[in-house]
Amino acid sequence: MADGRRAAAGRPLAGACRNPLRLTEALGEEVALVFHRRQPQRIAELLREAGLGLVFVTRRERETDGPFPERAPQGFVLVRRPVVSGGCEDGDISAAN
């Protein structure tokens, strides 16, 4: 289970969200959307535990101007799969040739 893809597969990234945002209408259309807000640092921690390499974590305040005002701050987490010996990502043999 050292491979990040297998370690994370089938495992939820975080526990239940306390207050998911449920939308039934967006831009005049009927939709069924549920947004589970999570903290970027917690997601990064779980992904690291799953064997993925953390590149960066950032957060920005919500944008309230424009046609699509946001209701909450936005977070971003960038990770990468581990590199195995020989410089190839797991399962990728193209770089070895």
Short mmCIF file of the C-alpha atoms (twelve columns), coordinates in Angstrom:
data_MODEL
# 
_entry.id   MODEL 
# 
loop_
_atom_site.group_PDB 
_atom_site.id 
_atom_site.type_symbol 
_atom_site.label_atom_id 
_atom_site.label_alt_id 
_atom_site.label_comp_id 
_atom_site.label_asym_id 
_atom_site.label_seq_id 
_atom_site.Cartn_x 
_atom_site.Cartn_y 
_atom_site.Cartn_z 
_atom_site.pdbx_PDB_model_num 
ATOM 1  C CA . MET A 1  0.000   0.000  0.000   1 
ATOM 2  C CA . ALA A 2  2.973   2.337  -0.328  1 
ATOM 3  C CA . ASP A 3  1.696   3.466  -3.725  1 
ATOM 4  C CA . GLY A 4  -0.347  6.637  -3.226  1 
ATOM 5  C CA . ARG A 5  -3.081  5.671  -5.683  1 
ATOM 6  C CA . ARG A 6  -3.842  2.376  -3.967  1 
ATOM 7  C CA . ALA A 7  -3.497  3.774  -0.457  1 
ATOM 8  C CA . ALA A 8  -6.018  6.525  -1.145  1 
ATOM 9  C CA . ALA A 9  -8.414  4.439  -3.223  1 
ATOM 10 C CA . GLY A 10 -11.572 3.561  -1.356  1 
ATOM 11 C CA . ARG A 11 -10.650 5.658  1.655   1 
ATOM 12 C CA . PRO A 12 -12.559 8.888  2.232   1 
ATOM 13 C CA . LEU A 13 -10.251 11.902 2.393   1 
ATOM 14 C CA . ALA A 14 -11.996 13.320 5.441   1 
ATOM 15 C CA . GLY A 15 -14.815 12.606 7.828   1 
ATOM 16 C CA . ALA A 16 -18.340 13.847 7.398   1 
ATOM 17 C CA . CYS A 17 -18.685 17.535 6.725   1 
ATOM 18 C CA . ARG A 18 -20.505 19.391 9.500   1 
ATOM 19 C CA . ASN A 19 -22.592 21.642 7.287   1 
ATOM 20 C CA . PRO A 20 -22.578 20.656 3.612   1 
ATOM 21 C CA . LEU A 21 -23.937 23.262 1.240   1 
ATOM 22 C CA . ARG A 22 -26.825 21.842 -0.818  1 
ATOM 23 C CA . LEU A 23 -27.948 23.605 -3.981  1 
ATOM 24 C CA . THR A 24 -31.098 22.812 -5.942  1 
ATOM 25 C CA . GLU A 25 -30.838 25.751 -8.357  1 
ATOM 26 C CA . ALA A 26 -27.885 27.391 -10.103 1 
ATOM 27 C CA . LEU A 27 -27.959 29.994 -12.866 1 
ATOM 28 C CA . GLY A 28 -31.680 29.424 -13.347 1 
ATOM 29 C CA . GLU A 29 -31.300 25.654 -13.790 1 
ATOM 30 C CA . GLU A 30 -32.405 22.825 -11.501 1 
ATOM 31 C CA . VAL A 31 -29.373 21.025 -10.036 1 
ATOM 32 C CA . ALA A 32 -28.540 18.582 -7.268  1 
ATOM 33 C CA . LEU A 33 -25.180 19.674 -5.837  1 
ATOM 34 C CA . VAL A 34 -23.672 19.045 -2.418  1 
ATOM 35 C CA . PHE A 35 -20.467 20.848 -1.431  1 
ATOM 36 C CA . HIS A 36 -18.442 19.417 1.452   1 
ATOM 37 C CA . ARG A 37 -16.127 22.095 2.770   1 
ATOM 38 C CA . ARG A 38 -12.874 20.831 4.183   1 
ATOM 39 C CA . GLN A 39 -9.707  22.474 5.473   1 
ATOM 40 C CA . PRO A 40 -6.800  22.362 2.976   1 
ATOM 41 C CA . GLN A 41 -4.253  21.508 5.677   1 
ATOM 42 C CA . ARG A 42 -6.313  18.474 6.772   1 
ATOM 43 C CA . ILE A 43 -6.665  17.245 3.180   1 
ATOM 44 C CA . ALA A 44 -2.898  17.682 2.681   1 
ATOM 45 C CA . GLU A 45 -2.237  15.658 5.839   1 
ATOM 46 C CA . LEU A 46 -4.480  12.800 4.675   1 
ATOM 47 C CA . LEU A 47 -2.921  12.752 1.208   1 
ATOM 48 C CA . ARG A 48 0.582   12.668 2.738   1 
ATOM 49 C CA . GLU A 49 -0.500  9.733  4.921   1 
ATOM 50 C CA . ALA A 50 -1.699  8.002  1.734   1 
ATOM 51 C CA . GLY A 51 1.834   8.231  0.332   1 
ATOM 52 C CA . LEU A 52 1.530   11.226 -1.970  1 
ATOM 53 C CA . GLY A 53 4.155   13.971 -2.018  1 
ATOM 54 C CA . LEU A 54 2.937   17.424 -1.020  1 
ATOM 55 C CA . VAL A 55 3.884   20.191 -3.465  1 
ATOM 56 C CA . PHE A 56 1.954   23.080 -1.916  1 
ATOM 57 C CA . VAL A 57 -1.128  24.145 0.034   1 
ATOM 58 C CA . THR A 58 -2.676  27.567 -0.307  1 
ATOM 59 C CA . ARG A 59 -5.838  29.374 0.694   1 
ATOM 60 C CA . ARG A 60 -7.437  32.560 -0.583  1 
ATOM 61 C CA . GLU A 61 -10.295 34.680 0.621   1 
ATOM 62 C CA . ARG A 62 -13.615 34.419 -1.157  1 
ATOM 63 C CA . GLU A 63 -14.355 36.706 -4.082  1 
ATOM 64 C CA . THR A 64 -17.547 38.663 -3.537  1 
ATOM 65 C CA . ASP A 65 -17.527 40.707 -6.763  1 
ATOM 66 C CA . GLY A 66 -18.445 39.631 -10.257 1 
ATOM 67 C CA . PRO A 67 -21.178 37.422 -11.656 1 
ATOM 68 C CA . PHE A 68 -20.412 34.430 -9.377  1 
ATOM 69 C CA . PRO A 69 -19.760 35.615 -5.804  1 
ATOM 70 C CA . GLU A 70 -18.276 32.900 -3.617  1 
ATOM 71 C CA . ARG A 71 -19.756 31.917 -0.257  1 
ATOM 72 C CA . ALA A 72 -16.543 30.727 1.389   1 
ATOM 73 C CA . PRO A 73 -12.746 31.000 1.174   1 
ATOM 74 C CA . GLN A 74 -11.097 28.690 -1.355  1 
ATOM 75 C CA . GLY A 75 -8.301  26.210 -0.661  1 
ATOM 76 C CA . PHE A 76 -6.008  24.357 -3.043  1 
ATOM 77 C CA . VAL A 77 -3.782  21.328 -2.445  1 
ATOM 78 C CA . LEU A 78 -1.285  20.075 -5.025  1 
ATOM 79 C CA . VAL A 79 0.308   16.645 -4.568  1 
ATOM 80 C CA . ARG A 80 2.214   14.227 -6.756  1 
ATOM 81 C CA . ARG A 81 2.696   10.504 -6.928  1 
ATOM 82 C CA . PRO A 82 5.924   9.169  -5.459  1 
ATOM 83 C CA . VAL A 83 8.877   8.634  -7.793  1 
ATOM 84 C CA . VAL A 84 10.377  5.148  -7.766  1 
ATOM 85 C CA . SER A 85 14.008  4.272  -8.449  1 
ATOM 86 C CA . GLY A 86 15.119  5.107  -11.954 1 
ATOM 87 C CA . GLY A 87 13.136  8.351  -11.997 1 
ATOM 88 C CA . CYS A 88 9.947   6.747  -13.345 1 
ATOM 89 C CA . GLU A 89 6.597   7.223  -11.739 1 
ATOM 90 C CA . ASP A 90 4.977   4.000  -10.624 1 
ATOM 91 C CA . GLY A 91 3.771   2.114  -13.686 1 
ATOM 92 C CA . ASP A 92 5.341   4.529  -16.201 1 
ATOM 93 C CA . ILE A 93 8.117   2.891  -18.187 1 
ATOM 94 C CA . SER A 94 8.336   5.559  -20.916 1 
ATOM 95 C CA . ALA A 95 10.949  7.627  -19.055 1 
ATOM 96 C CA . ALA A 96 13.227  4.601  -18.680 1 
ATOM 97 C CA . ASN A 97 13.741  4.225  -22.442 1 
# 
